[in-house]
């Protein structure tokens, strides 16, 4: 299907077609993995304030992921957000 013929969905003021929506979902998943690694590093270094800030951002990202997936009709794929080597 041509990009101009794909159905558009609006989330937070931006339009996404089906392909762009899956790419945005992947971007959020990568950001969540990165934030989990940062949180682990801060905790290991004993930087509690930074670890707490990283945890808050992680919770916000998880909420955004849930909202985006629901709005776009995409299944949540939590296995993609696991950090195997923190």
C-alpha positions as CSV (number, residue, x, y, z in Angstrom):
1,X,0.0,0.0,0.0
2,X,1.3,3.5,-0.8
3,X,2.2,5.7,2.1
4,X,-0.5,8.3,1.2
5,X,-3.2,5.6,1.2
6,X,-2.4,4.2,4.7
7,X,-4.8,5.1,7.5
8,X,-3.5,7.8,9.8
9,X,-3.8,7.8,13.5
10,X,-3.2,10.9,15.7
11,X,-1.3,10.6,19.0
12,X,-0.1,13.7,21.0
13,X,-0.7,15.9,18.0
14,X,1.3,13.9,15.5
15,X,0.0,11.7,12.7
16,X,1.3,8.2,12.3
17,X,0.5,5.6,9.7
18,X,0.8,1.9,10.6
19,X,4.5,1.6,9.7
20,X,5.4,4.8,11.5
21,X,3.5,3.7,14.6
22,X,5.5,0.4,14.8
23,X,8.7,2.4,14.4
24,X,7.7,4.8,17.2
25,X,6.8,1.9,19.4
26,X,10.3,0.4,18.8
27,X,11.9,3.8,19.6
28,X,10.1,3.9,22.9
29,X,11.2,0.4,23.7
30,X,14.9,1.3,22.9
31,X,14.6,4.3,25.2
32,X,13.1,2.2,28.0
33,X,16.1,-0.3,27.7
34,X,18.5,2.6,27.8
35,X,16.8,4.1,30.9
36,X,16.9,0.7,32.7
37,X,20.7,0.4,32.1
38,X,21.2,4.0,33.3
39,X,19.2,3.3,36.5
40,X,21.2,0.2,37.2
41,X,24.5,2.1,36.6
42,X,23.4,4.9,39.0
43,X,22.4,2.4,41.7
44,X,25.7,0.5,41.3
45,X,27.6,3.8,41.7
46,X,25.6,4.8,44.7
47,X,24.1,7.8,43.1
48,X,20.7,7.6,44.7
49,X,19.2,10.9,43.5
50,X,20.1,10.1,39.9
51,X,18.8,6.6,40.2
52,X,15.5,8.0,41.6
53,X,15.2,10.4,38.7
54,X,16.0,7.6,36.2
55,X,13.3,5.5,37.9
56,X,10.7,8.3,37.5
57,X,11.6,8.7,33.8
58,X,11.3,4.9,33.4
59,X,7.8,4.9,34.9
60,X,6.8,7.8,32.6
61,X,8.2,6.0,29.5
62,X,6.3,2.8,30.5
63,X,3.1,4.8,30.8
64,X,3.7,6.5,27.4
65,X,4.3,3.0,25.9
66,X,1.0,1.7,27.2
67,X,-0.9,4.8,26.0
68,X,0.7,4.8,22.6
69,X,0.2,1.0,22.0
70,X,-3.5,1.3,23.1
71,X,-4.1,4.4,20.9
72,X,-2.5,2.8,17.9
73,X,-4.1,-0.6,18.4
74,X,-0.7,-2.3,18.7
75,X,0.0,-5.2,21.0
76,X,2.4,-4.4,23.9
77,X,5.5,-6.5,23.5
78,X,7.1,-6.4,26.9
79,X,9.8,-9.0,26.0
80,X,11.4,-6.3,23.8
81,X,12.1,-4.1,26.8
82,X,14.1,-6.6,28.8
83,X,17.7,-5.8,29.5
84,X,19.7,-9.0,29.3
85,X,23.1,-7.5,30.3
86,X,22.6,-4.6,32.7
